[in-house]
Amino acid sequence: MRLRNYLGTFVATSTVLLTLACSSQPKANDASYEDSVKQALLQADLKDVRVSEDRDKNTITLEGTLHSDDAKAHAGDVAKSAAGPRIVANEIGVQPVGSESEAKDIASNQDAAIEKNYKAALIAQGLDKEHIRFNAKNGVLTLKGSVKTASQRFEAQQVAQAIPNVMQVVDDLNIKR
């Protein structure tokens, strides 16, 4: 009888401890990479870069302005090294010192041209009837909406990558089932 009580107490205690231990561990899919990217950028003296994370889309987005293309590329490399499996969308604007207003105008015009060229390319490929929305920001073309098949999704990505001045394509397209 005494052995049964000890055994029962041991099993109950073990169950409680195991439950507590499992519930306090973070789940792999709940991992946030935003803080580690921010910390890595601070250590690289890139404090003017803003970071946001979209866990649903598995994306880390970099925003802000830097004074050279090299600094933008460096920020992207630093973020990629700390972002784990997340896709890094580098939407940082480049505004050389003394030419900030001209740089803003040029970037805005380039983004508008990217959007117009992509729209024309979708029409040429027969994808204009799909529900594809898109937005260009600092050379990053983000695709949203839905298409009917995986091949249409792939074609929309390929068309986007071929547009002049597109530095990166972020694919948020869904396939309708």
N, C-alpha and C positions, 0 to 999 in steps of 0.2 A: 504494500500500500504506500509506504513511504517513497519507494522508488518511482511509483507511478506519479506521485505529486511532484517530485523533483523533475521527472521527465516532462510532465505537463507544463511546469513553470519554465523549464529550459526551452521548450518548443514555443511557448507564448512570447517569451523574451526575445528569442531569436527572430521570430516573425516581426515583432515590433521594430527591432533594430534594423532588420533588412528593409522593411518598408520605409523607415526614416532615411536610411542611407540612399536608397534608390530615388526617393522623391526629392532629395536635396541636390542631386547631380543634374547639371544642365543637360538638356537633350541636344544632340548634335545638330538637329535641324533648327534649334532655337538660337544658335550661336549668332552673335552680332559682331560684325567686322568693322562697323563704323568707328567705334572708339579706337581700335588698333590702327586703322588708316589715319585717323586724326592725329594720333600720337606719333606715328611714323612721319607724317608731314611736318609736324612741329619740330621733331628732331632734325629734319632736313632743312630747317629754317624756311619752310613754305607756309607761314602762318596766314597768308592772305587767301588760302584755298578753303572753300566751304565744302563739306562732305555731307551727303545724305545717302541713306540706304533704303532700298525697297526689297524686303525679304521675299515678297511674293514673286517678284520678277528677277530675283537673284542678282540685283544690280547695285553697285556703288556709283554715285554720280559726283563728279568733281566740278565745282563752279567757282567763279571769281575771275580775277584778272591778274596776269603776270606780265613782266616787261620783255620777255623774249620767248621764241619758239623752243629754245633749249630748256628754259625753266619749265615750260608747259610739259615738254616731253619727260623731264626729270620728275615732275610731280606725278605724271601718269605711271612711270616706272616704280616710284616709291609706293604709290597706292596699290599697284598690282602685286607687289611683293608682300603687302600686309592684308590684302583683301581675301586671301584664301581662295575658295572656289567662285567667288562673286565676279561678275563681269564689271569692268571699270569703264564707265562712260566719261571721257575726259572732255567736258564742255567748258574748259577754262578759256577765257578770251585773252588774246595777246595784244597789249597796248604799249608800244615802245615809249619810253620817257620822252616827253615833249610833243608826242604825236597822238595823244590819247583820243581826241575827238575825231581825227581822221581815221584812226584805227577802228573806232566804234562804227563809223559810217561804212567803212570797207567791209567789216565783218557782217554788218546788217545786210548790205547789198549782196555779199557772197551767199549768205543763208537764204535770201529771197531767190537768188539765181538757182541754188541747189534745189529748192522746193519746186520752182517752175520747171527745171530740167527733169526732175523726177516725175512730176505730173505728166509731162510730155512722153517720157519713156514708158510710163504705165499705160498710156493710151496706145503707144506704138506696139506694146506687147500684148494688148488686149486684156490688161489687168485693171483697167479703169472702172469696170463694172463690179469689181470686188469691193469689199468694205475696208479699204486700206486708208488709214489716216497717217499723216507723217508730219514731222516738225524738224527743222534744221536749226541748230544752235552751235555757233562757233565750229562749224565743220562736222558736227555729229548729227547724223540723220537717224532719227528715231521712228521706227515703223510701229504702228498700233492698228488695232482693228482685227479683222478676220478674213480668211480666205477659205476656199472649199477643200483644197487638197494640200498635201505636203509639197508636191512639186510646184504649186503656185507660190507657196511660201518661199521655197528655195529660189524660184525665179525672181520674186520681189526683192529678195536679199541681193541676188547677183546684179540685178538692174541698179539697185541703190549703190552698190560698191563701184559701179562703172561711171557714176555721175562725177563730172569734174569738181574738184575741191572738197569732195567728201573724204574726211579723214578716218571716220569710223561709222559703222552702222550698228545700231542697237535694235535687235529684233524682239518686239513685244507682240508679234502677230500670233493669233490663235487660229487653229484649224477647226472650222465648223464640222460637227459630226451629224 
